[in-house]
Every structure is written in C-alpha cells, then in structure tokens.
Amino acid sequence: MQVHSEACFHVSAELLETFSNTQIVRKKNIVRDLLQTSNSSVLLKFCDVCKYLNIDPLHEQALPVVVIFMCKSKHCSEMGLSYLENCGCEELLEHIVIKDTQQQNICDQMLSNMGDWLVLFSFFEILEHDPNNATSVKLARDMEGNDMLRRMQTSLADAQVIPAGDLPKQRISMHHTAVLAFLYMSPRKTPSGKMLEMLYTEINNTARDAELRCLRAMTAFKDTMDDEVAYTQTLPLVLRSMRVRKDFTKSIESVLRKQILDAEGIRLDVMQHSTRPLLRTYAQNSITKQRTRQTTLSWQSWRDALCFPPTTSSQMQLILYFISVQSKPVDRTLYASFYTKDMCDKAASNTLDSIDAIAVIRIIDSIRVYNNKIKHLIDFSSKCLQGINQKARDSLSIVQVLKLYIASRQHESILWECWRKFMPTVNNTVIALNHTIIDNVTSFINNPKNPYDVDSVVLNLLHSHIHDL
C-alpha cells in the first residue's frame, strides 16, 4: 500500500501548539542544566569582587586588574594605571572604586582562599616570544633586565625549586618559573610560602621537600630584594607577559547566565505558587542573597582563609573552627589566649555557607574526659535517650553522653549526621535513629529552660587538648 509522504509528516497547528505548551515550562530548566561550568563557586566569587570594584567581569583585562588590586603592594592604583596604559585600557581605571582599607578587607574576605587563587591563576598562560614583533621584543628585554625577576630566578634555582616532568607546564624554563612564582606569591591574603609550594608541586612531578625548599627560596629572595618601588614595576610587567585564556570569559558568561536563569526560575515558581509560605520563603532567600558572600565549602578552605601560623596545631585549628560554627556565641576570653587577635577576628567575621560535618565530628570525637560540669546534662540524659534500649543506655559513659549532648546542639544541617556518629552499638550494630529520639531531642533543644552551655563545652575541649596531653 502506498502512503503519501504528506500524511506521514503532517502536523496540525493545534498539535504543534499543544506540544509547545508542554515544553515551555521545562525549557528554562533544560537550558540551565546544560550550563555546567567547573569551579562555578570560584568564578562567582570573582564576579562579586568585580562588582564591588566596579569592573566588568567580562572585560578582557578584568582578571589581571583584580590580581593587581588584591596584591600585597600598597600602591595598587599606580600599578593598575601602569598596566592599563601599556594595554591601551587606561579608561577602565576611571571606573574602578577603591575607597579605603575597609573596602579592601571586604574584597579580601570574598576572595582569600588559596584554592580560589589557584583556580584563577590556571586561566593564565605565558605569551610566546615573537622576535619579529617590536612590542614582544621590548617586553622580553624589560623582563630580562628586571632585577626582581632575576633574583627570583636565582633564589629558586639555588633552592632547587625547578620544573621537571613531561607535562607542558613541567617543561617551562627557569625564567618562566620565576614569572609564575612572582604571580603565585602576589595575593594579599594568602601565605606566599604555601602558594610557592603549590606551584612547585604543579611544575615538578617528583617534588621533594617542597616546604623546606620553598621556604629557603622565599627567604633568599626577600633577604636580598624587598623594594616596594621595584615590586610596583615588576607585577604589571609579569601580567603583561601573560594572557588570559579565552575559555575564562566563556566560563564567566556561563556562570552569569546560569545565575540569571536560576533567578528567573525562582520568580517563575513564585508566580505559579502564590501561597503565603512560598512567598515568605522567597523573601527570606532574597535577604540571604543580599548578604556579603563568602562561600566556605569545607573545613580546609576555612582554614586556608585564616592563614594559621605553623605553630598552631591542627587540633587547635579545628577547635577554633568548631567555635565559629556553634549556634550560640562563645565567651572569647575562654580561648583568646591560644590564638592571635587577628585569627579570632577573622573567625568571628567569616560567614559560613556550609558546615563541614566531618570536621565537627572529629573534634567532638576527640573528647577523652569530662572535666567541666555541663548544665542540664543529667536532664538531657534522662529525656533524650529514651529511644535507646535500656542495656545500651546503661552502657553509655559520661563522655559518650557529653558527645551526644554536643551533637544535639549543632546546626540543623548537620545535627543528625553528628548524632548518628555517637549512637551506641549493640552486638556491633549501631542503634538506628527513631522518631522517639528525634522528638525528644527536638523538644529538649527548643525548650528555653535548657540553654546550650557552650562555654563549658569549649572548656572541656580545651582541657582535653591542652591539659591532658
């Protein structure tokens, strides 16, 4: 039987409209899901800094300019002018807003993590020398005659911080290594030694004694070259010898477009669900988004942002992190003697978007003895452990009860994850979380007659880690 092709592919206008209406709701979700960009959180932080400095994040010189204005020099404006004049973009400097030290501190809080800077630096690539180009020849001559770069190269070579390996970045010259080292050590709020270590491990596949070698190189460089004027001339020169990869701008476009689509999706949800609770939630989300962002995804990134000195043990770093994520403020006089004032101030001012439950569990689990009397701990034991069978309940030590008490007082996003970690076991099987436990704990922590005795908890932690060593 012969079938006419018109009948096979005929679509009526009514069917087409129906199909279109079924897809329109999902269209934006599909587009948003396709915009997957790695390191989105870092790029969004970069956009926030650009917004604060009044720089277009899509401008081809945005990344170098942000590096200049967040470097260790006190003469950022002069350096920015010098760099932009050589690039023919001096008009960009007229729009940049740098008012005072407080504004710089806000930018530092937005972008102070070593990991963030490593991601941003990965978008730089060194320009190839062109002997037939007058600009390239002059730049090469200026680079070779720069005292700071020559001294950096000598210091790295003497300390054996040298490239080695088969990857392209591991086959660079010592001159280019010095250029990268100068760039990596430039951010104002990152430890130069650690940043140099990161570079060394990137360019050398068999990096040994990284900390010692980098410390030796950095010490030799700073002992012989600590000239602020020379620094203001060298960093713009280093940035002129590099270019920003084209995919950086594309990545910025993607994260900004995805952010817009996410916002439109929220507005669409509000329009489609005009109930009072959703409107209230939308208003709360809007207020939250107006706050200064500082995404802290893990304990490690929070630790890097505070730049602890080598003398501060990992356990004492964890204790300060634990203090900063508690639902109730801790009396600062209890722990101030163990940290510098700057570290305490940073810990108090940092805004945490997420809490690392594993880090909190580690510090709670490290408690060995019960030294300070916790208010309402007996009430907690009698009221909140009813969901545990009698045999397991009787086997609990006072330290185990204390750990459960502390777990119950953590932020709701990690409360039950912490609680499960410290639940007792029966015949090598952890007792399951049940409704009785959840209801009793919720009732106990919401009762104003049972306030969180956080000061005594912190004293127990400090006693375990200092007095009982």
Protein Blocks (a to p, Z undefined) as FASTA:
>chain_A
ZZdfklmmgccfklmmmmmmmmmmmmmmmmmmmmccehklmmmmmmmmmmmnopafkbmk
lmmmmmmmmcfbfblmlmmmmmmmmnopmmmmmmpccfblmlmmmmmmmmmcfklmmmmm
mmpccddddfkbmklmmmmmmmmmpmklmmmmmmmmmnopacedjbfklmccfklmmmmm
mmmmmpmkbcfklmmmmmmmmmpmkbghklmmmmmmmmmmmmmoccfklmmmmmmmmmmm
pccdfklmmmmmmmmmmmmmmmmmmmmmmmmmmcfklmmmmmmmmmmmmpccdddfbfkl
mmmmnopafklcfklmmmmmmmmmpcbdcdfklmmmmpcfklmmmmmmpccfbdcfklmm
mmmmmpmbdfbdcehklmmmmmmmmmpcfklmmmpcfklmmmmmmmmmmcfklmmmmmmm
mpcceehiacdddfklmmmmmmmmmpmklccffklmmmmmmmmmmmmZZ
